[in-house]
């Protein structure tokens, strides 16, 4: 008897519909799965047989042929366990076929329980676009699937519950409040003593989406400041939230019982990470840290300790806002539009720019260390901030610093101005402006032109840095509520391109 169920597979962060066909054909007892399954799907035969028997059903000795269509698309993952098991029960006559197909996904344990799988939100979107309005998912994936809306979600814990859903004996899940998913709310700028220049720079970075480099002696608070940046970032729009949740779900980074990711993610990979871990890859292409940081923050602490090939791999994501991973069998695209925050010491001992503690590094070592910082990424950084040690009076002072909430209000006002200005453009913030938008919205008067010309010549700024300074100046003007870029805005923006100037003074 031929039986069919509907399921879904993942390619990149997108899902595609897969039809699971099961037939009992003449021949010796056997269990064959075709349709380009990976080893995980082939291993499902043992799980499915044990689960069916432990759920109170029979697994008659027959020749079972399972086809995953379309047969030319490679299938991977454990999400096909449940649809294969239900199709087998229908083919053997133990479960009646329902009047309407209900797509289903889920991993099966040996006792017949249903375990969560990755990529459920992408699958739910694929089902909805294909005209389905019902789906069966593992219980732990219920919030993720229900976040799509417009599709009835039936969460199940066992094969028995699946049978009851198919028989019309269960009600769809009504989503309440999912578990919060916030990476930055626990850190507040009110806890930071001193460092007003660095906090101002991070406010500008959040307001315009600008990449930042924090450099300074050890213990000055670079990591502490970076962790608090997420608390002043704007919340994600629904479109951004869905796309970010899809990436986290496919990458296995979405917490169980969590709904949509509402806040910008914060990712901080260790400096020993490989290039595949950072940008994605592997034999079967999977998401990397740059994609998990999509619409959020990628923090590279002690970034000079990262291997050179790893940092080189960041160049394309920083420019194109996406990473394309090509393999012989497939090519997948992962979005990765993130705000880069990198932190490091200015030299090996860390005290090159400290006014009190002398640097113990010889001149040759200073120059080689600077080459590591300035080489691969510095031209793609908008804001460079020297984070000095906090004076004792600031540490011992009792005055309360400005909380993240107040800073975030200014950031939100500046972002609202940018979204209105850039309506119809690909970017939603100043850091994403193209050259045409810069010419249209970043005009400066003659006095500022002369000032900028002297700065570009004296600081040997590249063409890329020239446009980045203008973007930062535009953000500073937006924070100030100014329609035009004034002299003070431009001067402040130029001051944030200070790494080479500071090193030149020390290395000469």
C-alpha positions as CSV (number, residue, x, y, z in Angstrom):
1,X,0.0,0.0,0.0
2,X,1.4,3.4,-1.0
3,X,1.3,6.2,1.6
4,X,2.5,9.8,1.6
5,X,3.3,12.5,4.1
6,X,4.6,16.1,3.7
7,X,7.8,17.3,5.4
8,X,10.5,19.9,4.8
9,X,14.3,20.1,4.4
10,X,16.8,22.9,5.0
11,X,19.2,24.4,2.5
12,X,21.2,27.3,3.9
13,X,18.6,29.1,6.0
14,X,15.7,28.4,3.7
15,X,13.4,25.4,3.6
16,X,11.9,23.4,0.8
17,X,9.0,21.0,0.7
18,X,9.8,17.3,0.7
19,X,7.2,14.6,0.0
20,X,7.8,11.4,1.9
21,X,6.5,8.3,0.0
22,X,6.4,4.8,1.5
23,X,5.4,1.7,-0.3
24,X,5.4,-2.0,0.6
25,X,6.8,-3.9,-2.4
26,X,7.4,-7.5,-3.1
27,X,10.6,-9.0,-1.8
28,X,12.4,-10.1,1.3
29,X,12.0,-8.0,4.5
30,X,14.0,-4.8,4.0
31,X,13.9,-1.1,4.8
32,X,15.4,1.2,2.0
33,X,15.5,5.0,1.9
34,X,16.2,6.7,-1.4
35,X,16.2,10.3,-2.6
36,X,19.8,11.5,-1.7
37,X,19.5,11.0,2.1
38,X,22.5,11.7,4.3
39,X,23.9,9.3,6.9
40,X,21.6,10.7,9.6
41,X,18.5,9.9,7.6
42,X,19.8,6.4,6.8
43,X,20.4,5.8,10.5
44,X,16.7,6.7,11.2
45,X,15.6,3.2,10.2
46,X,16.7,1.8,13.6
47,X,15.1,4.7,15.5
48,X,11.9,4.4,13.6
49,X,11.5,0.7,14.0
50,X,12.1,0.8,17.8
51,X,9.8,3.9,18.2
52,X,6.9,2.3,16.4
53,X,7.1,-0.9,18.4
54,X,7.5,1.0,21.7
55,X,4.4,3.1,20.9
56,X,2.1,0.1,20.8
57,X,2.2,-0.5,17.0
58,X,3.6,-3.3,14.9
59,X,6.4,-3.3,12.5
60,X,5.5,-6.2,10.2
61,X,8.4,-7.8,8.4
62,X,8.0,-6.4,4.9
63,X,10.0,-4.8,2.1
64,X,9.6,-1.1,2.8
65,X,10.7,1.4,0.1
66,X,10.9,5.1,1.2
67,X,11.4,7.9,-1.3
68,X,12.2,11.5,-0.4
69,X,11.0,13.6,-3.3
70,X,12.2,15.6,-5.1
71,X,14.9,12.9,-5.5
72,X,17.5,15.3,-7.0
73,X,17.7,17.5,-3.8
74,X,20.1,16.3,-1.1
75,X,18.3,15.7,2.2
76,X,19.9,16.0,5.6
77,X,19.0,16.1,9.3
78,X,16.7,14.2,11.7
79,X,13.5,16.1,10.9
80,X,12.3,13.3,8.5
81,X,12.0,10.7,11.3
82,X,8.4,11.6,12.2
83,X,7.0,11.8,8.6
84,X,8.7,8.5,7.6
85,X,7.3,6.8,10.7
86,X,3.7,8.0,10.1
87,X,3.9,7.1,6.4
88,X,5.0,3.6,7.4
89,X,2.1,3.2,9.8
90,X,-0.3,4.3,7.1
91,X,1.3,2.0,4.5
92,X,0.9,-1.0,6.9
93,X,-2.7,-0.1,7.5
94,X,-2.4,0.7,11.2
95,X,-3.3,4.4,10.8
96,X,-5.9,5.8,8.5
97,X,-4.9,8.5,6.1
98,X,-6.6,11.9,7.0
99,X,-8.7,13.8,4.5
100,X,-6.1,16.6,4.3
101,X,-2.3,16.4,4.5
102,X,-0.8,17.9,7.6
103,X,3.0,18.6,7.2
104,X,5.1,17.4,10.0
105,X,8.7,17.4,11.2
106,X,10.4,15.9,14.2
107,X,13.2,13.6,15.5
108,X,12.0,10.3,17.1
109,X,13.5,8.7,20.1
110,X,13.6,5.0,20.7
111,X,10.6,5.1,23.1
112,X,8.4,7.0,20.6
113,X,9.0,10.5,22.0
114,X,9.4,13.5,19.7
115,X,12.5,15.6,20.0
116,X,13.1,19.2,18.7
117,X,14.8,19.9,15.4
118,X,16.5,22.8,13.9
119,X,15.1,25.2,11.3
120,X,11.4,24.9,12.2
121,X,10.6,28.5,11.6
122,X,12.0,28.3,8.1
123,X,9.9,25.1,7.5
124,X,6.8,26.8,8.8
125,X,7.3,29.7,6.3
126,X,7.8,27.1,3.5
127,X,4.6,25.3,4.4
128,X,2.6,28.5,4.5
129,X,3.9,29.6,1.1
130,X,3.0,26.3,-0.3
131,X,-0.6,26.7,0.8
132,X,-0.6,24.6,4.0
133,X,-2.3,26.0,7.0
134,X,-1.5,23.3,9.6
135,X,1.7,21.7,10.8
136,X,2.8,19.2,13.4
137,X,6.0,20.1,15.3
138,X,7.9,18.9,18.4
139,X,6.6,20.4,21.6
140,X,9.8,22.4,22.2
141,X,9.5,24.1,18.8
142,X,6.0,25.4,19.3
143,X,6.8,29.0,20.0
144,X,9.2,29.2,17.1
145,X,6.6,27.7,14.6
146,X,3.7,29.8,16.0
147,X,5.7,33.0,15.5
148,X,5.1,32.9,11.8
149,X,1.3,33.3,12.3
150,X,-1.5,32.4,9.9
151,X,-0.7,28.6,10.3
152,X,-2.2,26.3,13.0
153,X,0.6,24.7,15.0
154,X,0.1,21.3,16.7
155,X,2.9,20.6,19.2
156,X,3.4,16.9,20.0
157,X,5.5,14.9,22.5
158,X,5.0,11.4,21.2
159,X,3.8,9.3,18.2
160,X,0.5,8.7,20.0
161,X,-0.2,12.5,20.2
162,X,0.5,12.7,16.4
163,X,-2.1,10.1,15.8
164,X,-4.6,12.1,17.9
165,X,-3.8,15.3,15.9
166,X,-4.4,13.5,12.6
167,X,-7.7,12.1,13.9
168,X,-8.9,15.6,14.7
169,X,-8.8,15.1,18.5
170,X,-6.4,17.9,19.3
171,X,-6.6,21.7,19.4
172,X,-3.9,23.9,17.9
173,X,-1.4,25.7,20.1
174,X,-2.3,29.2,21.3
175,X,1.0,31.1,21.8
176,X,1.4,33.0,25.1
177,X,4.5,34.9,26.1
178,X,7.6,32.9,25.0
179,X,10.8,32.9,27.0
180,X,12.6,36.2,26.6
181,X,15.6,36.2,24.2
182,X,17.8,39.2,25.0
183,X,21.6,39.2,24.9
184,X,22.2,42.8,26.1
185,X,19.6,43.8,28.7
186,X,21.7,42.5,31.7
187,X,24.5,45.0,31.0
188,X,23.9,48.8,31.6
189,X,26.1,51.7,30.9
190,X,25.1,53.1,34.4
191,X,27.6,50.6,35.8
192,X,30.5,52.1,33.8
193,X,32.7,54.6,35.7
194,X,34.4,57.2,33.5
195,X,35.2,56.4,29.9
196,X,33.0,59.2,28.6
197,X,34.8,59.3,25.2
198,X,34.4,55.6,24.6
199,X,30.7,55.7,25.7
200,X,30.1,58.6,23.3
201,X,31.8,56.6,20.5
202,X,29.7,53.6,21.1
203,X,26.5,55.7,21.1
204,X,27.5,57.0,17.7
205,X,28.2,53.4,16.6
206,X,24.8,52.2,17.7
207,X,23.0,55.2,16.2
208,X,24.6,54.7,12.7
209,X,25.5,51.1,12.7
210,X,29.3,51.9,12.5
211,X,32.1,49.4,13.1
212,X,34.3,50.2,16.1
213,X,37.8,49.4,17.3
214,X,38.5,49.8,21.0
215,X,42.2,49.8,21.8
216,X,43.9,50.5,25.1
217,X,45.8,48.9,28.1
218,X,44.6,45.8,29.8
219,X,41.9,46.3,32.4
220,X,40.7,49.6,31.0
221,X,37.2,48.3,30.3
222,X,37.2,47.5,26.6
223,X,35.3,44.2,26.9
224,X,32.9,45.7,29.5
225,X,32.0,48.5,27.2
226,X,31.5,46.2,24.2
227,X,29.1,44.0,26.2
228,X,26.9,47.0,27.0
229,X,26.6,48.1,23.4
230,X,23.7,45.7,22.8
231,X,21.6,47.5,25.5
232,X,21.5,50.7,23.4
233,X,20.9,49.1,20.0
234,X,17.4,49.5,18.4
235,X,15.1,46.5,18.6
236,X,14.7,44.4,15.5
237,X,11.8,45.0,13.1
238,X,9.5,42.0,12.5
239,X,11.3,41.2,9.2
240,X,14.7,41.4,10.8
241,X,13.4,39.3,13.8
242,X,12.1,36.5,11.5
243,X,15.3,36.4,9.5
244,X,17.5,36.4,12.6
245,X,15.4,33.7,14.2
246,X,15.7,31.6,11.0
247,X,19.5,31.8,11.2
248,X,19.6,31.0,14.9
249,X,17.2,28.1,14.5
250,X,19.1,26.5,11.6
251,X,22.4,27.0,13.5
252,X,21.0,25.4,16.6
253,X,21.5,28.6,18.6
254,X,17.8,29.3,19.4
255,X,16.9,28.5,22.9
256,X,14.2,25.9,23.6
257,X,10.8,27.5,24.2
258,X,12.0,30.8,22.7
259,X,10.0,32.7,20.1
260,X,11.3,35.3,17.7
261,X,14.6,36.9,18.5
262,X,13.5,40.5,19.3
263,X,16.8,42.0,20.3
264,X,20.1,42.3,18.3
265,X,22.2,39.2,18.9
266,X,25.7,39.5,20.5
267,X,28.3,37.0,19.4
268,X,31.8,36.9,20.8
269,X,33.8,34.0,19.2
270,X,37.1,33.0,20.8
271,X,40.3,34.0,19.1
272,X,41.2,30.4,18.5
273,X,38.1,30.0,16.2
274,X,38.8,28.7,12.7
275,X,37.7,30.5,9.5
276,X,34.9,28.0,9.0
277,X,33.6,28.6,12.5
278,X,33.6,32.3,11.9
279,X,32.2,32.7,8.4
280,X,30.5,29.2,8.1
281,X,31.3,26.2,6.0
282,X,32.1,22.6,6.5
283,X,31.4,19.6,4.3
284,X,27.7,20.4,4.6
285,X,27.6,24.2,4.7
286,X,26.4,25.6,8.0
287,X,26.1,29.0,9.5
288,X,29.1,30.7,11.2
289,X,29.5,33.4,13.8
290,X,29.1,36.2,11.3
291,X,25.7,34.9,10.3
292,X,24.6,34.3,13.9
293,X,25.5,38.0,14.5
294,X,23.2,39.1,11.6
295,X,21.3,42.2,12.6
296,X,23.4,42.4,15.7
297,X,26.9,42.7,17.0
298,X,30.1,40.6,16.3
299,X,32.6,41.2,19.1
300,X,36.2,40.1,18.4
301,X,38.1,40.5,21.7
302,X,41.9,40.5,21.4
303,X,41.4,40.4,17.7
304,X,45.1,40.6,16.9
305,X,45.3,37.0,18.3
306,X,43.0,35.7,15.6
307,X,44.8,33.9,12.8
308,X,45.4,36.1,9.8
309,X,43.4,33.8,7.4
310,X,40.4,34.1,9.8
311,X,40.6,37.9,9.7
312,X,41.0,37.9,6.0
313,X,37.8,35.9,5.7
314,X,35.9,38.8,7.2
315,X,36.6,41.1,4.3
316,X,33.8,39.9,2.0
317,X,31.1,39.8,4.8
318,X,31.9,43.3,5.9
319,X,31.6,44.6,2.4
320,X,28.8,42.5,0.9
321,X,26.7,41.8,4.1
322,X,26.4,38.2,3.0
323,X,28.6,35.1,2.7
324,X,28.3,32.6,-0.1
325,X,29.7,29.1,0.5
326,X,30.2,27.0,-2.6
327,X,30.6,23.3,-2.6
328,X,30.7,20.7,-5.4
329,X,27.1,19.7,-4.7
330,X,25.5,23.0,-3.7
331,X,26.0,26.7,-3.0
332,X,24.3,28.4,-0.1
333,X,23.9,32.1,0.9
334,X,24.0,33.2,4.5
335,X,23.1,36.8,5.4
336,X,25.6,38.5,7.7
337,X,24.9,42.2,8.2
338,X,26.5,43.0,11.6
339,X,28.1,45.7,13.6
340,X,31.8,44.8,14.2
341,X,33.3,45.6,17.5
342,X,37.0,44.7,17.9
343,X,39.2,45.2,20.9
344,X,42.9,44.8,21.5
345,X,45.9,46.1,23.4
346,X,47.9,48.7,21.5
347,X,51.1,46.7,21.9
348,X,52.3,43.4,23.4
349,X,52.6,44.8,26.9
350,X,49.5,47.0,26.5
351,X,50.9,50.3,27.8
352,X,52.1,52.0,24.6
353,X,49.7,55.0,25.1
354,X,49.5,55.0,28.9
355,X,50.7,58.3,30.4
356,X,52.0,56.7,33.6
357,X,53.2,53.2,32.9
358,X,56.0,53.1,30.3
359,X,55.8,50.6,27.4
360,X,58.4,47.8,27.7
361,X,58.2,46.7,24.0
362,X,61.2,47.4,21.8
363,X,60.5,49.5,18.7
364,X,60.6,46.6,16.2
365,X,58.0,44.7,18.2
366,X,55.8,47.8,18.4
367,X,55.9,48.1,14.6
368,X,55.1,44.5,14.0
369,X,52.2,44.6,16.4
370,X,50.8,47.7,14.7
371,X,51.0,45.9,11.4
372,X,48.7,43.2,12.8
373,X,46.1,45.8,13.9
374,X,46.3,48.0,10.8
375,X,46.5,45.3,8.2
376,X,43.3,43.4,7.4
377,X,40.4,45.3,8.9
378,X,41.3,48.8,10.0
379,X,40.2,50.4,6.7
380,X,36.8,48.9,7.3
381,X,36.4,50.4,10.8
382,X,34.5,53.7,11.1
383,X,35.4,54.6,14.7
384,X,38.8,54.1,16.4
385,X,38.8,54.8,20.2
386,X,41.6,54.8,22.6
387,X,40.3,53.5,25.9
388,X,42.6,54.6,28.7
389,X,42.8,53.4,32.3
390,X,40.1,54.9,34.5
391,X,41.4,57.6,36.9
392,X,41.0,56.9,40.7
393,X,38.6,59.8,41.1
394,X,36.2,58.3,38.6
395,X,36.5,54.9,40.2
396,X,35.9,56.2,43.7
397,X,33.3,58.7,42.7
398,X,29.7,58.3,43.8
399,X,28.0,60.0,40.9
400,X,25.7,57.7,38.8
401,X,26.6,57.4,35.2
402,X,23.9,57.8,32.5
403,X,21.9,54.6,32.1
404,X,21.6,52.7,28.8
405,X,17.9,53.6,28.6
406,X,18.6,57.3,28.2
407,X,21.3,56.7,25.6
408,X,19.0,54.3,23.8
409,X,16.4,57.0,23.4
410,X,18.8,59.2,21.6
411,X,19.9,56.3,19.4
412,X,16.2,55.5,18.5
413,X,15.5,59.1,17.5
414,X,18.6,59.2,15.3
415,X,17.7,55.8,13.7
416,X,14.1,57.1,13.0
417,X,15.6,60.1,11.1
418,X,17.9,57.8,9.1
419,X,15.0,55.4,8.2
420,X,12.9,58.3,7.0
421,X,15.8,59.7,5.0
422,X,16.9,56.4,3.5
423,X,13.4,55.1,2.7
424,X,13.6,53.2,-0.6
425,X,17.4,52.6,-0.2
426,X,18.8,49.2,0.6
427,X,20.3,50.4,3.9
428,X,18.3,51.5,6.9
429,X,21.2,53.3,8.7
430,X,24.0,55.7,7.8
431,X,26.7,53.0,7.8
432,X,24.9,51.2,5.0
433,X,24.7,54.3,2.7
434,X,26.1,53.9,-0.8
435,X,28.0,56.6,-2.6
436,X,24.9,58.0,-4.2
437,X,23.2,58.4,-0.8
438,X,26.4,60.0,0.6
439,X,26.5,62.6,-2.1
440,X,22.8,63.4,-1.5
441,X,22.7,63.5,2.3
442,X,26.3,64.2,3.4
443,X,27.0,67.6,1.8
444,X,29.4,70.0,3.6
445,X,30.1,73.7,3.1
446,X,33.3,75.2,1.8
447,X,34.9,75.7,5.3
448,X,34.3,72.1,6.1
449,X,35.6,71.1,2.7
450,X,38.9,72.9,3.3
451,X,39.1,71.3,6.8
452,X,38.4,67.8,5.4
453,X,40.9,68.2,2.6
454,X,43.7,69.0,5.1
455,X,42.7,66.0,7.2
456,X,42.6,63.6,4.3
457,X,46.0,64.8,3.1
458,X,47.6,65.0,6.5
459,X,46.3,61.7,7.8
460,X,46.7,59.8,4.4
461,X,43.1,58.6,4.5
462,X,42.1,56.1,1.8
463,X,39.0,56.6,-0.3
464,X,37.1,54.1,1.8
465,X,38.0,56.0,5.0
466,X,37.0,59.3,3.3
467,X,33.4,58.0,2.9
468,X,33.4,56.4,6.3
469,X,34.2,59.7,8.0
470,X,31.3,61.4,6.1
471,X,29.0,58.6,7.3
472,X,30.0,59.1,10.9
473,X,29.7,62.8,10.6
474,X,26.2,62.4,9.3
475,X,25.3,60.2,12.3
476,X,26.8,62.8,14.7
477,X,24.6,65.4,13.1
478,X,21.5,63.2,13.4
479,X,22.2,62.7,17.1
480,X,22.4,66.5,17.5
481,X,19.2,67.0,15.5
482,X,21.0,68.9,12.8
483,X,19.8,68.9,9.2
484,X,23.3,69.6,7.8
485,X,26.8,68.4,8.8
486,X,28.4,71.2,10.7
487,X,32.1,71.8,11.4
488,X,31.9,70.3,14.9
489,X,30.3,67.2,13.6
490,X,33.0,66.7,11.0
491,X,35.8,67.4,13.5
492,X,34.5,64.8,15.9
493,X,34.2,62.3,13.1
494,X,37.7,62.9,11.9
495,X,39.0,62.5,15.5
496,X,37.7,58.9,15.5
497,X,40.2,58.0,12.8
498,X,43.1,58.3,15.2
499,X,44.9,54.9,15.3
500,X,47.5,55.7,12.6
501,X,48.1,59.2,13.9
502,X,48.7,57.9,17.5
503,X,51.0,55.1,16.3
504,X,53.0,57.4,14.0
505,X,53.7,59.7,17.0
506,X,55.0,56.7,19.0
507,X,56.9,54.9,16.3
508,X,58.8,57.9,15.0
